[in-house]
């Protein structure tokens, strides 16, 4: 297990990561995901092959451009409430969470190098639905609930915790406290709706400030995921608070996520255009080192993002 200060992305290394591959599994590979739970596919021979193919292409695209990879994503809904919905006991859920970390570790070992470091992350999603938000847990409830999965990741040897598509500040506070209490580096990635605000109405600066104040700056850094650059850019107002941002994981297209999940086909946009949009952000935020992708993205998008962001970074160093 790494400490925060030893994470390569905290020491100037360009990294990438992938999430939201459930859209690929459904619309390209033809799987019917029960309650959007992808983790059980490691029990399916073809499912495991598709997951491996997706991750391998992402890694190879990144490595070709000199980027390391945070290997993660499978565990997004592998927590108690979602697991129970599809028939997993707590013991069964713990076992499959551990196997998921092992899945990513085996792939990481193949490609790890000093120039392209490979990390293994344990992804945690919200207790409820990130997009159709109903009741959200308060900080104490969230800390108790998410502690189970964090403890499993710690025992399995994950390098960090990535909390993706969080829409509730209170839930983010609880999760950050849970990770801190177990000595795990944690990244909080917020889902901001069109216009740059969380579902609770907070802007990104307010959300980050509230979590930092309540947790003594527990998160290693913050991210934005599951929205398109044209949608989340309004959230990036000026100020020192942006130094707490460490990465972006954009969707391939600008469209409401709920709509993307109901189309019946994949919308994968223009990888080159998305890479250019991320390169513009790399110019604006030279301290940010994690450049990933979310819904609709795959190795093609990661290839363009890492290529174009990498070019920007080389040009900046040459000045």
N, C-alpha and C positions, 0 to 999 in steps of 0.2 A: 504494500500500500504506500502511495506517495503522499508526502505532505504538500500543501498548497504551493510553497515556494519552490518545490522541485518539479512541478508540472511544466513540461516544455513550453506550453503556450504562455506561461507566466514569465518565461525567460527569452522571449523574442522569437520562438519557433513558430513558423506558419503551420497551422493545422486545419484539418477539415473534419466534417462529420456528416452523417446522413440520418434523416428521420422521415416519418410520414410515408414509409415505403408500403404501408397498408394499401394505398391506392394502386400501386403496382401489383401487389399480390392479388387484389380483387379483379382489376380490369385488364391486366396483361396476362397474369398467370392463371386466372380463373378460379381462385379460391373464394369460398364464402366464409368470411370471418365472423364468427359468432361474437356479437357485441364488440366488434372491431378489435378483437383480441388475436394478435398475431403469434404470441409466444407459444401456443400449443402446436404450431406447425413444426417445431423441432421433433415432435413425435411422429411426423408424417414423412415418409421417405422422399416423396416429390417436394413437399414443403421445405424440407431441409436443403434439398438441392437448389431450389429457387432462392432461398435465403442466402445460401453460400455464393451463388452466382451473382446476386445483387451486390453483396458486400465486397466480393473479390473485384468486381469491375470498378466499384467506387475506390477501393484501395489502390488499384493499379493506375487509375486516372490521376489520383493525388500524387503517388510516388513519382510518376513520370514528370511532374512539375515541381518536385522537390518538397512536397508537403507531407507532414505526418498526418496520422489519422486517429481520431477518437472513435473507437469501434463500439457502437452502442445502438440502441433503438428497440430491440426485441421485447424488452420488459415493460414497455410503456403502460400496459394495462395488466401487468402481472402482480397486482395487489389484491388484498383480501376480498373486497366487495365484487370486483370484476371476476376474480377467480371463482368465487362461489356461484356467480351467475351461470358459469359454464361447467360447473360440477367439480371444481378442484377443492380438495381439503387443504387445510393450512400446511400439512406435511407435504402434500403433493405440489403445492404452490412453491414451497421452499425448495423442493428438489428441482423443479423445472427452472426456477430462477438461477440456481447454482449451475445447472447445465447450460443455460444461456450464456453466463459469464465464461464458462469453459469453451463454448462455441467461438466466442469472440477472441478469447485468448489464443486458441489454436491458430486462428487466422493471423492474428497479430504477430505471432512468433515467426511466421513465414516471411514477413516483410519488414520487420523491425530493423532499423539501422541508426547510427548516430545522426545521419542527415535526415532520415524520415522516421522519427520515433512513432511507435504504435502504443496507444493507451487503450485500456478497456474501461468503459463507463457503464454504470448501472443507471438506466433511465427510469424515472418515476413520473407518471402522469398524475393529474388531479384525482381526488377521490371520486368526484362526480364527472359530468361531461364538460369538457373545456369550452364547448361551443354553444351548447343549449343549457346555459347555467341555471340551475335551480337553487336549492339550499347549498351553501358552502360551509365547510367546517370552520369553527373558530380556531385560534392558534393552538390552544391546548389539545383540542380534539385532533387536529392535523398532526401535531407532534406525536401523539400516541399512535395514531393510525399508520403514519409513514415510517415510524421507527421499526416496524416489523421488516419491511422490505430493505431498509437501509442496513439493518443488522445482518440480513442474509447476504447482501452485497459485500459487506465488510468481511464476513467469514469466507466468502468465495474469493476474496482478493481483488475486488474491483479497485481501480485507481482513483475514481472519483464518482460522485453522484451528480447526475444531470436531471434537474426537474424541468420538464418541458411543458409548454402551453399552459402555464399557470395564469389564471385570470383573477385570482383572489389574493389580495395582499396578506390577509390573515392566514390563509393556508400556506403561502410562501414563508411567512414568519415561522409557523409551526414546523414545517419541513426543515428549514435552515437550522432551527434549534436542535431538531432530532439528529441531523447530520453532525453538527458541532459536538453534541454530547458523545458521539461515537468516534470522534476524531477523523471524520471523513471529509475531504475537500468537497464542496458543493457548489454547483452552478445553478442559478435560478434563471430560467428563460421564460419571459412573459409573452403571452399572446395579447397583442393589442389590436383592437378592432379598427376598421377604416376610420381615419381621422386621428389615430394615434393615442387612443385611450383604452384602459382596461374596461372590462365589463362593469366594474364597480364605479366607473367614472373618473378614476385617478389617471392623471397623465403619467408617463413613464418616469419622469423625474420624481414625482411625488411617491410613486410606488417603490422605487429604489431607496429613496431617503427613508421611507417608513420601515422597510425591512432592515436596512442598515442600523437604524436607531434602536429597533427592538431586539436585534441580535448581536450588537456590538460588531457590526461589519463581518458577520460570519461567512457570507458567500464569497468565494474566491473572485468571482466576477458575475456579471449579468449578461443575458442574451435576449434576442427577440427571435421567435420562430413561428412558423405556420401562417405567414402572411407575406405578401409580395412587397418588394422595395417601394413601389409607388404608393402602397397603402401605409407602410410603417414609417416612411421618411418624415411625415409631419410630426411624429413623436420625438424626433431628434432635434430638439431645441438646443440653443447654445448654453454653455455653462460648464463648470468643472465637473458636474455630475456625470457627464458623458465619459469621464475617465474610468468610471466603474463598469462601462460596457466592455465586454471582451469578445463578442462574436455575434454573427447573424446566421440564421438558417431560413432563407426565404422559400416560399412556395414558387413553383414554376410559373404560375399565372396569377393575375389579379382577379380573384373570384372568391366570394364567401366560401369558407371551408365546408360548411354544411351543404352548400350547393355542389361543391366538388365531389363530395361523398355520395351524392344522389344522381349524378349524371348517367351512370351506367357505362361510361367510357373514360379513358384517361385524357386529361388535358396537360400536356407536357411543355407547352409554350415553345420558346426559342432559346436554346441553351446559350448561344453566342450573345444574344441580347441580355440575358440574365447575368452572364459573366461580365459584360460591360457595365451593368448597373452596380454590380458588386465592386468592380474596379474603381468606380467613381466614389463609392463609400470608403474604399481603402485609401484613396487620396485624402479624403476629408478626415478620416480617423486613423492616422498612422500607428496608433498604439494597439489597435485591435488585431488579433492574431488567429481567430477561429472563423473560418469562412466555409460554411456548410450549405446543406440544402434540405428542404422539407418536402411537403406533398407534391407529387408530380415529378420530382427530380430523380436522377439516377447518375450513373457514371459519366454520361455525356455532359450533363450540367456541371458536375463536380470537376470534370476535365476543363471546361471553359472557365469556371470560376477560379480554379487554382492557377490556370495558365495566365489569365488576365490580371488577377490580383498579384500573382508572382511578378509579372512584368512591371506593374506599377511599383512594387516594392524595390525591385532592382533599379528602376529609374530614380527613385528617391535616394537610394544609397549612393548612386553615381553622382549626384549633385554635390 
